[in-house]
Amino acid sequence: MKNIKVLGDGCEKYNALTKMVTEVVKENNLKVTIEKVEDYIMIMEYNIMAIPALAIDNIIATKKNFPSKEEILTMLVA
C-alpha cells in the first residue's frame, strides 16, 4: 500500500491538491493512505522550499507545480 503525503500550509492550492489526490484515489479504487502535512518542521525534513508538494512513499513526486488527475494517477500506479 502506497503512502501519500500532501505537504503544505493550508493555502488554496494545498487544499485543491489534497482534494484532487483524494478524488483520484476514490475514482480508481486505489489502496493508499493519504496524509495531510502542515507542520513546517515536518515539511522541512523533505528538504524542499516550495509548497504545496506531494510525497509518495516519502519521495517527493511534485513540488510547487500542480499535476493533473492523469499525472497523479500515473504516479500512484507506477
RATA-V245487 format. One record per backbone hydrogen bond with DSSP energy under -1.0 kcal/mol. NH is the residue of the N-H (numbers start at 1). CO is the residue of the C=O. E is the energy in kcal/mol with one decimal. If there is no record, write none. Layout:
BEGIN
<<NH;CO;E> <NH;CO;E>>
END
This chain:
BEGIN
<<4;33;-3.4> <5;55;-2.9> <6;35;-2.7> <7;53;-2.9> <8;37;-2.6> <15;11;-2.5> <16;12;-2.3> <17;13;-2.6> <18;14;-2.4> <19;15;-2.2> <20;16;-2.5> <21;17;-2.6> <22;18;-2.3> <23;19;-2.4> <24;20;-2.4> <25;21;-2.3> <26;22;-2.3> <27;23;-3.2> <28;24;-1.6> <29;26;-1.1> <30;25;-2.2> <32;30;-1.1> <33;2;-2.3> <35;4;-2.6> <37;6;-3.0> <43;39;-2.3> <44;40;-2.5> <46;43;-1.7> <47;44;-1.9> <53;7;-2.3> <54;62;-2.3> <55;5;-3.0> <56;59;-2.6> <57;3;-3.4> <59;56;-1.2> <61;54;-3.7> <62;54;-1.5> <64;52;-2.7> <65;63;-2.3> <72;68;-2.3> <73;69;-2.6> <74;70;-2.3> <75;71;-2.1> <76;72;-2.1> <77;73;-1.9>>
END
